[in-house]
């Protein structure tokens, strides 16, 4: 008997880990914003439990640059996948890895910035 099949989440996290070891991942909201501004990103993944402030800072910058954004995994799992402490955002700089990951992630997982109470 072969190994049990892995879940899509497990496969995606494993691919994120491979991308990190290959140097094709930037992590943290500030680094993701900078890489987006520099035109290096092909995909951004925002943790599902990222703070509203983090989401509000990074998502508009990504959307302005046309970078696909997905909400997936919590901060702990996203950080563990890249061998780090919990992280709110990662960016994928390799186009092929980004396409594979994007295909694995739930297509309904796009994230929008949250509105402040004053409507801005």
N, C-alpha and C positions, 0 to 999 in steps of 0.2 A: 504494500500500500504506500502511496505517495503522501506527501504532506497535505494537510487540510488546506483548502483554498482560503486565501486571505480576503478580508473584507475590502471594499473600495477605499474606505478611510485608511486602513492599514497600508494599502498599496500607495495611496497618495502621500502619506507621511513618510514611507520608505523612500519614495522618489524625492521628496523635499530633503531628506537626509543625504541622498546621493548628490543632489544639486549643491547642498552646503559643502560637502567634502570636495566637490569639484570647483568650489569658489564661485558658483553661479547664483549665490543668494546674498542679498543685503538684508540686514535686520534692524528693527527699531524704526519708529515713525520718522525721526529726523533723517536717518540714512535713506529710508525709502523715498522721502520727499526729494532729497538731494539727487538720488539716482534717477528719479523721474524727471527732474529739471534738466539733468544732463543727457536725457534721452536714452538711458541704458536699460530701462525696464520693459519687459514683455508681459508681465503679470504681477499683480500685487494681491496678497492674501492678508486680510484683516481678521484678527481673532474675534470670535463671536462675543467674547466678554471684554473686549477692549473698552476703555473708558470713553465716554462721549466726547471728551475734550480731544483725545487722540484721534478719534474718527473724524471729528470736525476739522482737525488740522491737516490730515493726510488725504482724505478722500477727494475733496474739491481739487487739490493739486493734481492728483492722479487722473481725475476725470477731464481736467483741462488739457492734459497731455494725451488723452485718448488711451490710457493704460487700462486694460481690463482689471476690474477689482472684484474679488470674491470674498465672502465671509465664510470662514471655515475653521473649525477646531477652536478650542479654548487656548488661552495664553500659555498654560502649562504644557499642553500637547504640542503646540507650535514650537515653543522653546526647546522641548525635549527632542523634537525631530531634528533640530539643527545643533544639538549638543550644548544648549545655552540655558540660562535662566528663562523664566516666562517672558515672552515677547508679544507685543500687540500687533506688529505688522512685519511681514517679510516681502521682499521683492525678488523676482526671478529675472536674472539678466541674460539667460540663454534662451533663445527663441524656441528651439526644439523641446527643451525641458518644459518651458512655459506652455506650449501647445499640448503636450502630453498631460501635464497637470490640469490644465483648464478642462480637458476632456474628462478627467476623472472626477473633478469637483462638481457638485450639484449645480446645474445650470440656473436654478432659481435662487442662488445664494448671493446675488449682487447686493451691495450695501450702499445706502445713501447716508449723507451727513445728516445729523439730527438738527432740528431747529431749536434755537434758544427760545425761551419764553417770550422775549420781546419781538419775535418773528424774524430775526435776522439769521 
